[in-house]
Amino acid sequence: MNDAFKALADKTRRDILRLLRRGEMTAGELASHFDMTKPSMSHHFSVLKQAGLIDSRREGQQIIYTLNTTATEDLLAIIMDLFSRGDERSDKGEAT
């Protein structure tokens, strides 16, 4: 799960995830939204894939990326759990 938090720490990677919420996109389509080199974009895709937040498949010369909704839902559940447990401790007067 640390890989997922590392992936989300970067604004570009969060923006990639936002774009993929609309549906699958090619690497070129995603890259067109950013002013950076292909190797930089590849690095961001790699970090997101390693974290399990996106999936990819090759179709001819293109790589198609999709949001891994199961992983993002699991991550959201963990984050919500962290905040809800913090609220419970605060309500009981415990330090968070």
TIVEXLO-697786 format. One record per residue: residue number from 1; chain; x, y, z of N, C-alpha, C, O in turn. Coordinates in nm, 2 decimals. Layout:
REM TIVEXLO-697786
  num  cadena     n_x     n_y     n_z    ca_x    ca_y    ca_z     c_x     c_y     c_z     o_x     o_y     o_z
  NUM       A       X       Y       Z       X       Y       Z       X       Y       Z       X       Y       Z
...
REM end
This chain:
REM TIVEXLO-697786
  num  cadena     n_x     n_y     n_z    ca_x    ca_y    ca_z     c_x     c_y     c_z     o_x     o_y     o_z
    1       A    0.08   -0.12    0.00    0.00    0.00    0.00    0.09    0.13    0.00    0.04    0.23   -0.04
    2       A    0.21    0.12    0.05    0.30    0.23    0.05    0.32    0.28   -0.10    0.34    0.40   -0.12
    3       A    0.33    0.19   -0.19    0.35    0.23   -0.33    0.23    0.31   -0.38    0.25    0.41   -0.46
    4       A    0.11    0.28   -0.33   -0.01    0.36   -0.37    0.00    0.50   -0.32   -0.03    0.60   -0.39
    5       A    0.04    0.52   -0.19    0.06    0.65   -0.13    0.17    0.73   -0.20    0.16    0.85   -0.22
    6       A    0.28    0.66   -0.23    0.39    0.73   -0.31    0.34    0.77   -0.44    0.37    0.89   -0.48
    7       A    0.26    0.69   -0.51    0.21    0.73   -0.64    0.11    0.85   -0.63    0.12    0.94   -0.72
    8       A    0.03    0.86   -0.53   -0.06    0.97   -0.51    0.00    1.10   -0.46   -0.06    1.20   -0.47
    9       A    0.13    1.09   -0.42    0.20    1.21   -0.37    0.23    1.30   -0.48    0.26    1.42   -0.45
   10       A    0.23    1.26   -0.60    0.27    1.34   -0.71    0.14    1.40   -0.79    0.05    1.32   -0.82
   11       A    0.14    1.53   -0.81    0.02    1.59   -0.88    0.00    1.53   -1.02   -0.12    1.51   -1.06
   12       A    0.10    1.51   -1.09    0.09    1.46   -1.23    0.02    1.32   -1.23   -0.07    1.30   -1.31
   13       A    0.06    1.24   -1.13    0.00    1.11   -1.13   -0.15    1.12   -1.08   -0.23    1.04   -1.13
   14       A   -0.18    1.21   -0.99   -0.32    1.23   -0.95   -0.40    1.27   -1.07   -0.51    1.23   -1.09
   15       A   -0.34    1.36   -1.15   -0.41    1.41   -1.27   -0.43    1.30   -1.38   -0.53    1.29   -1.44
   16       A   -0.33    1.21   -1.39   -0.35    1.09   -1.48   -0.47    1.01   -1.43   -0.55    0.97   -1.52
   17       A   -0.48    0.98   -1.30   -0.59    0.91   -1.25   -0.72    0.98   -1.28   -0.82    0.91   -1.31
   18       A   -0.72    1.11   -1.26   -0.85    1.18   -1.29   -0.89    1.17   -1.44   -1.01    1.15   -1.47
   19       A   -0.79    1.17   -1.53   -0.82    1.16   -1.67   -0.87    1.01   -1.70   -0.97    1.00   -1.78
   20       A   -0.82    0.92   -1.63   -0.86    0.78   -1.66   -0.99    0.75   -1.60   -1.05    0.64   -1.63
   21       A   -1.04    0.83   -1.50   -1.18    0.81   -1.45   -1.28    0.82   -1.56   -1.39    0.76   -1.55
   22       A   -1.25    0.90   -1.67   -1.34    0.91   -1.78   -1.34    0.79   -1.87   -1.44    0.77   -1.94
   23       A   -1.24    0.71   -1.86   -1.23    0.59   -1.95   -1.09    0.57   -1.99   -1.00    0.65   -1.97
   24       A   -1.07    0.45   -2.06   -0.94    0.42   -2.11   -0.88    0.52   -2.21   -0.96    0.58   -2.28
   25       A   -0.75    0.54   -2.20   -0.68    0.63   -2.29   -0.55    0.57   -2.33   -0.49    0.49   -2.26
   26       A   -0.50    0.61   -2.45   -0.37    0.57   -2.50   -0.27    0.65   -2.42   -0.30    0.76   -2.37
   27       A   -0.14    0.60   -2.42   -0.03    0.68   -2.36   -0.02    0.81   -2.43    0.00    0.91   -2.36
   28       A   -0.04    0.82   -2.56   -0.03    0.95   -2.63   -0.14    1.04   -2.60   -0.11    1.16   -2.58
   29       A   -0.26    0.99   -2.58   -0.37    1.08   -2.54   -0.35    1.14   -2.40   -0.37    1.26   -2.38
   30       A   -0.30    1.05   -2.31   -0.27    1.10   -2.17   -0.16    1.20   -2.18   -0.16    1.31   -2.12
   31       A   -0.05    1.17   -2.25    0.07    1.26   -2.26    0.03    1.40   -2.32    0.10    1.50   -2.28
   32       A   -0.07    1.40   -2.40   -0.11    1.53   -2.47   -0.16    1.63   -2.36   -0.17    1.75   -2.40
   33       A   -0.19    1.59   -2.25   -0.24    1.68   -2.14   -0.13    1.74   -2.06   -0.16    1.82   -1.97
   34       A   -0.01    1.69   -2.08    0.11    1.73   -2.00    0.22    1.79   -2.08    0.24    1.74   -2.20
   35       A    0.30    1.88   -2.03    0.41    1.93   -2.10    0.54    1.87   -2.04    0.61    1.93   -1.96
   36       A    0.56    1.74   -2.08    0.68    1.67   -2.04    0.72    1.57   -2.14    0.65    1.54   -2.23
   37       A    0.84    1.52   -2.12    0.90    1.43   -2.22    0.84    1.29   -2.21    0.77    1.26   -2.11
   38       A    0.85    1.21   -2.31    0.80    1.07   -2.31    0.86    0.99   -2.20    0.78    0.92   -2.13
   39       A    0.99    1.00   -2.17    1.05    0.92   -2.06    0.99    0.96   -1.93    0.97    0.88   -1.84
   40       A    0.96    1.09   -1.91    0.89    1.14   -1.78    0.75    1.08   -1.77    0.72    1.03   -1.66
   41       A    0.68    1.08   -1.88    0.54    1.02   -1.87    0.55    0.87   -1.85    0.47    0.82   -1.77
   42       A    0.65    0.81   -1.91    0.66    0.66   -1.89    0.69    0.63   -1.74    0.64    0.53   -1.69
   43       A    0.77    0.72   -1.68    0.80    0.70   -1.54    0.67    0.71   -1.46    0.65    0.62   -1.37
   44       A    0.59    0.81   -1.48    0.47    0.82   -1.41    0.38    0.70   -1.43    0.31    0.65   -1.33
   45       A    0.36    0.65   -1.55    0.28    0.53   -1.58    0.34    0.41   -1.50    0.26    0.33   -1.45
   46       A    0.47    0.40   -1.50    0.53    0.29   -1.43    0.50    0.29   -1.28    0.47    0.19   -1.22
   47       A    0.51    0.41   -1.22    0.49    0.42   -1.08    0.34    0.38   -1.05    0.31    0.31   -0.95
   48       A    0.25    0.43   -1.13    0.11    0.40   -1.11    0.08    0.25   -1.13    0.00    0.19   -1.06
   49       A    0.15    0.19   -1.23    0.13    0.05   -1.25    0.18   -0.03   -1.14    0.12   -0.13   -1.09
   50       A    0.30    0.00   -1.09    0.36   -0.07   -0.98    0.27   -0.06   -0.85    0.27   -0.16   -0.78
   51       A    0.21    0.05   -0.84    0.12    0.07   -0.72   -0.02    0.00   -0.74   -0.10   -0.02   -0.65
   52       A   -0.04   -0.06   -0.86   -0.16   -0.13   -0.89   -0.28   -0.04   -0.92   -0.39   -0.09   -0.92
   53       A   -0.26    0.09   -0.94   -0.37    0.18   -0.96   -0.41    0.19   -1.11   -0.53    0.23   -1.13
   54       A   -0.33    0.15   -1.20   -0.37    0.15   -1.34   -0.32    0.01   -1.40   -0.23   -0.05   -1.35
   55       A   -0.39   -0.02   -1.51   -0.35   -0.14   -1.59   -0.33   -0.09   -1.73   -0.37    0.01   -1.77
   56       A   -0.25   -0.18   -1.80   -0.23   -0.14   -1.94   -0.23   -0.27   -2.03   -0.22   -0.38   -1.99
   57       A   -0.26   -0.24   -2.16   -0.25   -0.35   -2.26   -0.20   -0.28   -2.39   -0.22   -0.17   -2.41
   58       A   -0.14   -0.37   -2.47   -0.08   -0.32   -2.59   -0.18   -0.36   -2.71   -0.23   -0.47   -2.71
   59       A   -0.20   -0.26   -2.79   -0.28   -0.28   -2.91   -0.20   -0.23   -3.03   -0.20   -0.11   -3.05
   60       A   -0.13   -0.32   -3.10   -0.04   -0.27   -3.21    0.07   -0.19   -3.15    0.14   -0.24   -3.06
   61       A    0.08   -0.07   -3.20    0.19    0.02   -3.15    0.15    0.10   -3.03    0.23    0.17   -2.97
   62       A    0.02    0.09   -2.99   -0.03    0.18   -2.88   -0.04    0.10   -2.75   -0.06   -0.02   -2.75
   63       A   -0.02    0.17   -2.64   -0.04    0.12   -2.51   -0.17    0.19   -2.46   -0.18    0.31   -2.45
   64       A   -0.26    0.11   -2.41   -0.39    0.16   -2.36   -0.39    0.14   -2.21   -0.36    0.04   -2.16
   65       A   -0.42    0.25   -2.14   -0.42    0.25   -1.99   -0.56    0.26   -1.94   -0.65    0.33   -2.00
   66       A   -0.59    0.19   -1.84   -0.72    0.20   -1.77   -0.70    0.21   -1.62   -0.60    0.17   -1.57
   67       A   -0.80    0.27   -1.56   -0.80    0.28   -1.41   -0.83    0.14   -1.35   -0.92    0.08   -1.39
   68       A   -0.75    0.10   -1.25   -0.78   -0.02   -1.18   -0.88    0.02   -1.07   -0.83    0.05   -0.96
   69       A   -1.01    0.00   -1.10   -1.11    0.05   -1.00   -1.10   -0.03   -0.87   -1.13    0.03   -0.77
   70       A   -1.07   -0.15   -0.88   -1.07   -0.23   -0.75   -0.96   -0.18   -0.66   -0.99   -0.16   -0.54
   71       A   -0.84   -0.15   -0.71   -0.73   -0.10   -0.63   -0.77    0.04   -0.58   -0.74    0.07   -0.46
   72       A   -0.82    0.12   -0.66   -0.86    0.26   -0.61   -0.97    0.26   -0.51   -0.96    0.34   -0.41
   73       A   -1.06    0.17   -0.52   -1.17    0.16   -0.42   -1.11    0.10   -0.29   -1.15    0.15   -0.18
   74       A   -1.02    0.01   -0.30   -0.96   -0.04   -0.18   -0.88    0.07   -0.11   -0.88    0.08    0.01
   75       A   -0.80    0.15   -0.19   -0.72    0.25   -0.13   -0.81    0.36   -0.06   -0.78    0.41    0.04
   76       A   -0.92    0.39   -0.13   -1.02    0.49   -0.07   -1.08    0.43    0.06   -1.09    0.51    0.15
   77       A   -1.11    0.31    0.06   -1.16    0.25    0.19   -1.06    0.26    0.30   -1.09    0.29    0.41
   78       A   -0.93    0.24    0.27   -0.82    0.25    0.37   -0.81    0.39    0.42   -0.80    0.42    0.54
   79       A   -0.82    0.49    0.33   -0.81    0.63    0.37   -0.93    0.67    0.45   -0.91    0.73    0.55
   80       A   -1.05    0.62    0.41   -1.17    0.66    0.49   -1.16    0.60    0.63   -1.20    0.66    0.73
   81       A   -1.11    0.47    0.64   -1.09    0.41    0.77   -0.99    0.48    0.85   -1.02    0.49    0.98
   82       A   -0.89    0.53    0.80   -0.79    0.61    0.87   -0.85    0.73    0.94   -0.83    0.76    1.05
   83       A   -0.93    0.80    0.86   -1.00    0.92    0.91   -1.11    0.89    1.00   -1.13    0.97    1.10
   84       A   -1.18    0.79    0.98   -1.29    0.76    1.07   -1.24    0.71    1.21   -1.30    0.74    1.31
   85       A   -1.13    0.63    1.21   -1.07    0.59    1.33   -1.01    0.71    1.41   -1.02    0.71    1.53
   86       A   -0.96    0.81    1.34   -0.91    0.93    1.40   -1.02    1.01    1.47   -1.00    1.06    1.57
   87       A   -1.13    1.01    1.40   -1.25    1.08    1.46   -1.30    1.02    1.58   -1.33    1.08    1.68
   88       A   -1.30    0.88    1.59   -1.34    0.81    1.70   -1.25    0.84    1.82   -1.30    0.86    1.93
   89       A   -1.12    0.84    1.80   -1.02    0.86    1.91   -1.04    1.01    1.96   -1.03    1.03    2.08
   90       A   -1.06    1.10    1.87   -1.08    1.24    1.90   -1.20    1.26    1.99   -1.21    1.33    2.08
   91       A   -1.31    1.18    1.95   -1.43    1.19    2.03   -1.42    1.14    2.17   -1.49    1.19    2.26
   92       A   -1.33    1.05    2.19   -1.31    0.99    2.32   -1.20    1.06    2.40   -1.17    1.03    2.51
   93       A   -1.15    1.17    2.34   -1.05    1.25    2.41   -0.91    1.19    2.40   -0.82    1.24    2.47
   94       A   -0.89    1.09    2.31   -0.75    1.03    2.30   -0.67    1.11    2.19   -0.73    1.18    2.11
   95       A   -0.54    1.11    2.21   -0.45    1.17    2.11   -0.46    1.10    1.98   -0.47    0.97    1.98
   96       A   -0.45    1.17    1.87   -0.44    1.10    1.74   -0.30    1.09    1.69   -0.28    1.04    1.58
REM end
